[in-house]
Amino acid sequence: MRTPGGYTFLNVLFAALIEILCLYRLFSSLLGRGWDTLSEPIRALLHSVNF
């Protein structure tokens, strides 16, 4: 079943909007309390590896 070009454009537009909202939620949660929880293991790993 083929969809007209206008509906395909709307589907892509809504999919992109949802992705942007998900990224915003991810980064806003990481900048809050979640970033401190996530950053400590990353810092420990980086300090243990010698470059």
Buried (B, 14 or more C-beta within 10 A) or exposed (E): EEEEEEEEEEEEEEEEEEEEEEEEEEEEEBEEEEEEEEEEEEEEEEEEEEE
